[in-house]
Amino acid sequence: MSTRKRVLLLVGSAKLPRSTSESLGAYLLERLGERGFETETILLHRLFRADENFGGLPAAVESADLLVLAFPLYIDSLPYLVVRALELLARHRAVRTDEKRQPMACIVNCGFPEARHIEPAVAICRRFAEEAGFEWAGGLALGGGERINGQPLQGLGGRVRNVIRSLALTADALADEKPVPEEAVALMARPSIPAWMYVLVGGIGWRRRARKHGAQRRLMDRPY
């Protein structure tokens, strides 16, 4: 039997073929793998399509020594798939017989350039961890996640320099059974470009997509 510690990554984005959440989590797992961890990733949208009751998820979580959630912000909160998975885990852990308390951390990204929009979602994760019998290890918040857009971090150069440094510090801390360092939190939240520039570039991209789909004259439409 392997004595290596196991880390489980739950990815809560439904974006295909690959999401920013998956890219962030994958890099963290690579670094933890270098520190001797066995790694496993579960994409919640695939698991949900196979079994709407998330069969097998509680067992996967219980067999892990460290749990990491990675997901995008949905209206200042957690996506439906993540909420459903956490509700299932809470019910399972409420009736379990062992007292295993794995560390749990989260990585949350949003499209807004300011990472502060993510604070409520991180607080929700912390509350879940405390009530479901996990050891809260901390959360990372990334604003302007569209600059990653599901691509591997290693190929994105300077625009993700702080993101990579943050995840490296986080991996080292978690491997040493320590919480996410404040330095890592600050690095992840640091914007790579000024907010006004992010909004400008995002607006250009939005108009290009509208033109591609023949909707460039309907951008100001209202539902009523």
WOPEMO-V30242 format. One record per pair of residues at least 12 apart in sequence whose ideal C-beta (glycine too) atoms are under 6 Angstrom apart, sorted by the first residue. I is the first residue (numbers start at 0). J is the second residue. Records with the same first field share a line. If there is no record, write none. Layout:
I->J / J
This chain:
3->35 / 37
4->36 / 64
5->37 / 63 / 64
6->31 / 36 / 38 / 65
7->39 / 59 / 63 / 66
8->24 / 28 / 40 / 67
9->41 / 68
10->24 / 42 / 69
11->43 / 70 / 78 / 80 / 81
12->70 / 71
13->44
17->149
18->149
19->108 / 144 / 147 / 149
20->69 / 70 / 71
22->147 / 149 / 152
23->69 / 106
24->69
26->152 / 166
27->166 / 170
30->167 / 170
31->170
34->174
43->80 / 84
47->80
53->84 / 87
57->91
64->101
65->101 / 102
66->101 / 103
67->104
68->105
69->106
71->108
72->107 / 109 / 117 / 120
75->119
76->120
77->120
85->127
89->131
92->131 / 132
100->132 / 134
101->133
102->134 / 136
103->128 / 133
104->136 / 137 / 179
105->124 / 138
106->139
107->120 / 140
108->141 / 144
110->145
111->142
112->142 / 143 / 190 / 194 / 197
113->142
114->140 / 142 / 188
117->140
121->138
124->138
136->178 / 179
137->178 / 179
139->187
140->188
141->187
143->197
146->158
158->191
161->186 / 189
164->186
165->183 / 186 / 187
168->180 / 182 / 183
169->183
